[in-house]
Amino acid sequence: MAHDEIVDHHSALARNALSGERIAQLHAGETVLDLGSGDGIDVLLSARRVGPHGTVFGLDARPAMVELAQRNAEQAGVANAQFLHGTIEAIPLPGHTVDVVIANCVINLSDDKAAVPAEAFRVLRPGGRFGVSDVVTAQGLDEQARPRAEQRIGHAAGSLTVQEYRDLLVAAGFVAVTITLTADHGDGVHSAIVQAVKPAIGPGLEIRPMREGDAAEVLAIYQAGLDTGQASFETTAPIWEGFTASRLPHLRYVATDSDSGEVLGWVAASAVSSRPVYAGVVEHSIYVHPGCQAHGIGRALLGAFIAAAEDAGVWTIQSGVFPENAASLALHQGLGFRVVGTRERIGCHRGLWRDVLMIERRSTLTGV
Ligand SMILES: C[S@@+](CC[C@H](N)C(=O)[O-])C[C@H]1O[C@@H](n2cnc3c(N)ncnc32)[C@H](O)[C@@H]1O
């Protein structure tokens, strides 16, 4: 295929952008999805990177673009590329089938921007990567500057601010979110590289944000943990309304069986204080289904939670652990928590006065 011909179809902004296949550092054998693939240039470049054992899907809402991309793939003799007609807000692929989602100058065009990361998260396998090039606007871009920039650049219509982009990715369940500004197009409009990861846990398992529909399973796992007598001074799990009211909505995750959807564990956090000085300090709880312990679920959940908390500006995560709960202590110490002290005989639990170890993890990335 004549590369120059394809590049001719690109807008000035798309030409300036770093292609998705370079951002995401593709490996041989991977399955890749290019959102809004246009004439297919990134799909063809990616197809070469993933090699004959990999597959690259291009998705575009315009049938003419799908046909053009198919013709380009045929002319280039690329056999491991497939072009799909559909929208990035309702991706026509099953869940957990893609290793990497890429996109170039597309997501800013969507009129339902929350749906795009949610769909990308759904189709990615655990551990999958999101690496896109997009257009973002500065926080609080004034209402006169925005239309000027949109008219000049032609791609910034309704683009997200860096914070809005980050919030949508975190709400979808992504962790390790980085947004790096690249070119400055003036009037507060920038190109940006946006990268994020779907938490990994192990074959057949995934981590996603907790939803209202998880209530019964989350509370059953909570109760099973309390029944061991080693998790908390509490003896009865609260009703959902009480649980949800006291936990931060953006810092709750569940681990699930990816086939059955069954919830196998959860982690959630509460604010410790309303004082601004403690805005980045939370207290967390983590519970794994008693039948699923020692499968790495706790470690994966806690790791994903720490990454999400740091993304959200949390600098200290704290909790209390009974000294007898050696598994929980080891889990936390393995992920950077330290024991800051022992509260001796602090509470009477089932007729026994018990100590509690206060543990905390101070971030080296946030609040430094
Ligand atoms: C600016 S072009 C970029 C094309 C390609 N990614 C590139 O870098 O050359 C945007 C492409 O996204 C497609 N597109 C826009 N909104 C879409 C949506 N909601 N769903 C699927 N495709 C969409 C358009 O048809 C167009 O081909």
PDBQT file of the ligand as one rigid body, heavy atoms in Angstrom, charges set to zero:
ROOT
HETATM    1  C1  LIG A 401     -10.073  11.686  12.931  1.00  0.00    +0.000 C 
HETATM    2  S1  LIG A 401     -10.447  10.167  12.202  1.00  0.00    +0.000 S 
HETATM    3  C2  LIG A 401      -9.073   9.210  12.768  1.00  0.00    +0.000 C 
HETATM    4  C3  LIG A 401      -8.915   7.976  11.994  1.00  0.00    +0.000 C 
HETATM    5  C4  LIG A 401      -7.704   7.142  12.376  1.00  0.00    +0.000 C 
HETATM    6  N1  LIG A 401      -7.750   6.723  13.768  1.00  0.00    +0.000 N 
HETATM    7  C5  LIG A 401      -6.414   7.888  12.059  1.00  0.00    +0.000 C 
HETATM    8  O1  LIG A 401      -5.636   8.151  12.956  1.00  0.00    +0.000 OA
HETATM    9  O2  LIG A 401      -6.219   8.187  10.909  1.00  0.00    +0.000 OA
HETATM   10  C6  LIG A 401     -11.821   9.585  13.187  1.00  0.00    +0.000 C 
HETATM   11  C7  LIG A 401     -12.441   8.276  12.734  1.00  0.00    +0.000 C 
HETATM   12  O3  LIG A 401     -13.275   7.816  13.774  1.00  0.00    +0.000 OA
HETATM   13  C8  LIG A 401     -14.524   7.422  13.253  1.00  0.00    +0.000 C 
HETATM   14  N2  LIG A 401     -15.507   7.652  14.314  1.00  0.00    +0.000 N 
HETATM   15  C9  LIG A 401     -15.908   8.828  14.851  1.00  0.00    +0.000 A 
HETATM   16  N3  LIG A 401     -16.789   8.635  15.831  1.00  0.00    +0.000 NA
HETATM   17  C10 LIG A 401     -16.958   7.294  15.928  1.00  0.00    +0.000 A 
HETATM   18  C11 LIG A 401     -17.745   6.462  16.768  1.00  0.00    +0.000 A 
HETATM   19  N4  LIG A 401     -18.544   6.984  17.709  1.00  0.00    +0.000 N 
HETATM   20  N5  LIG A 401     -17.679   5.130  16.611  1.00  0.00    +0.000 NA
HETATM   21  C12 LIG A 401     -16.859   4.591  15.659  1.00  0.00    +0.000 A 
HETATM   22  N6  LIG A 401     -16.105   5.343  14.837  1.00  0.00    +0.000 NA
HETATM   23  C13 LIG A 401     -16.148   6.669  14.962  1.00  0.00    +0.000 A 
HETATM   24  C14 LIG A 401     -14.726   8.284  12.034  1.00  0.00    +0.000 C 
HETATM   25  O4  LIG A 401     -15.603   7.681  11.105  1.00  0.00    +0.000 OA
HETATM   26  C15 LIG A 401     -13.315   8.399  11.508  1.00  0.00    +0.000 C 
HETATM   27  O5  LIG A 401     -12.986   7.376  10.599  1.00  0.00    +0.000 OA
ENDROOT
TORSDOF 0
